Amino acid sequence: MFHFMKTKKRWKITGWGEVVVMLLLTLALSATAVQAAPLNFILQTSPNMFSDAIDVRYDSASQTLTATGFAEHIDNGTDTPTPVVNGSFAITAQISNTGAVLSGNLTVTGEVPSLGISQGPLLVGNLTALGYGEAGSATEFQFDTTDGALFYSFGPVIRVILGQSGFAGNFTEDFSNGAIGVAGIGW
C-alpha cells in the first residue's frame, strides 16, 4: 500500500507508491531510447527469389523510401534457378525519421515461362515490419502477401533481405546506393 502525504507545499509518495512511480519513470525513459534492431531473417532455401541492380533512395524530408530493380530468378530447390523474364522489383515505403513503418508495399512482376506464368504480378504485399542495424547493414522488410502468381508458393508472408542499400544508420538523413543493391525474397 502507498500513501500520498502533503509536506510543505509538495506531495510526497511513500511505500509502494515510490516503487511504482520509479518504475513508470524508468519505463518512460527507456521507451524513448529504444531503437529498431535487425529482424534476423534466414530465408528458406526454396522457394526464394533473387533481385539485383536495386536502386535505393530514402528522402528524409518526405520520409519516402524507394527500392527498384530487376527480379532475376527463382530458386525452387533444383540445381538450376528458374529465370524470370522482364522481371522488376519495387518497394515503396513511408518510414518515419524514427524508423517506424508508416506504410509500404512490395511489387515483383515478370514472366516465368518454365512455370507457365505469363507477364504480370508475381508477388504483391503490404509492409508490416522493418528491421535494420548499423550503417551499411542489410535492411529487412516483412510483407503480408496480397496477390501475385507466386502467392501460394511463397505463402502469406514475404520476407525481403536488402543488401547494399546505402542505409546511413538512421532515417534522419537522406541515403542512396547507386543501384548496387541485391535482394533475397522468401519466407
N, C-alpha and C positions, 0 to 999 in steps of 0.2 A: 504494500500500500504506500501511496505517496501523498504528500500534503503540500498545498500552496500556502505560504505564510508571507504576510506583508511586513517588511522591515524597512523603516525609514525611507519611504518613497520608492521602494523596489520590491519586487516579488521574488521570493526565494523558493526553489523547489527542493524538497528534501526526500530522502529514501529512494524508492524505485523510480520516482519522477526524474531524478538526476540521471539515472541509468538510461531511461527511455529517451530523454532529451539528448544525451550524448550520443546514443545510438542513431537517432534520427539525423543529427548534425553530421555524424560520420558518414552515413549513407548518402546524404545530400552532397557532401563534399566529394566523395569518391565517385558519385554518378557523373559529375562534370569532368572527371579525369579519365573516364572510360574511353578507349579507342577501339576501333574495329580491328579484328585480327583475321589472319587467313582462315578460310573455311577448311583448308587441308584436304581438298578433293583428291581422290585417286579414282580416275576413270576406269570403268570396266573395260576389259580388252575387246569386247565385242558386244554390240556394235559401238563404234565410235567414228567420228568424222574428223578429218584434218583440214584446216583452212590456213591460208598464208597470205603474204603481201597485205597484211591488215594495217590500214592507216588509222591510227588512234589520235583523237583530238579531244581535249577537255577544255571548255571555256568556263572559267570560274565566275565570271560576271553573270552569265546566263545559266550556270550550273548544268551545262549540257555536255554529255559525253557521246561521241560517235566513234564507232569502230567498223570500218568497211573493208572488205577484201574478197578473196576468192575461196569458195568451197572446192576442194581438190579431189578428195577420195574418201571412201567409207571402208573401214576395216570390219569385215563380217566374220572374222575368225579364220579366214582362209590364208594361204600363203601369199596370195596376190590381192592387193587392195582393189576395190571396185571404183573405177573413175566416175567422177561427177562431171558432166559436160555442161559448159556455160554456167558454172556454179558461182553463186555470190553469197557472201556472209555479211550480215549487218546487225549491229547492236546500236540502239539509240536509247539513251537513258538520261533522266534528270536525277542528278546526285547532288545533294546539298553540299555546301562548303565544309560541313562537319563530317561528310562521308555517308550520310544517311540516304537510303534509296527513297526517291520520291515517286518515280515511275520508270518504266522502261520496257523494251521488247527486243526480241531476237527474231530475225527472219533469215532463213537459209533457203535459197532457191537453186534450181538446177534440174538437169535431166540425168537419169541413171538408166541407160538403155539395157544394161545387162540384168537389171531387176524389173524391167518393163515399166519404168516410171518416166512419163513424159515431162517436158519442161513445166515447172510450176513450183509452188512452195514445198520444200522437203521437211522443214521444221519451223514452227512458229511458237513463240512463247512469251509470257509476261514475266518481267523481272520480279523476283521475290526476295533475293538475298545477294549481298555483295561482301566479298572478303578481300582484304589486302594487308600487306605488311609494310616494310620499309621501301624507300625509293628504289626503283629498279626491280622490285619483286613482281611475281606474277599477280595478276588481278583475277579473282574468281567470281563468277556470276552463277546464280541459280534461277531457273525459269520454270514456271508451270507451263507444260505443253498445252497449246490450244488448238493446233492444226498442223497439217503437213502430211505428205505421202509417207513419211517415216514415223509418224506419230506412234503407231503401235509397236514398231521396232524399238524405239527409244523410251517409250513409256511416259508416265505423267509428269516426270521431272527431267529437265535438261540441265546439265552442268557444263559450264564452259571455263576452261583454264586459258587465260590470255597471257601469253609470254611476250616479252619485249614491247610492253605497252607504252613505255616512256613515263610511267607513273612517277610523279615527283615526290611521293611520300605523304602527300596530303591533297585535299581538294580546295585549298585556299588560293592556289596559283594555277595558271594555265600549264598544260603539258601536251606534248605530241611526240610521235615516234618516228616520223619519216617513212611510214609504210613498211616497216620491217617486222611487224607483229606476226605471231603464229598462234593458232588456237586449236585446242583439242576440245571436241564436243562429245559428250557421252552422258552416262547416267551413273 
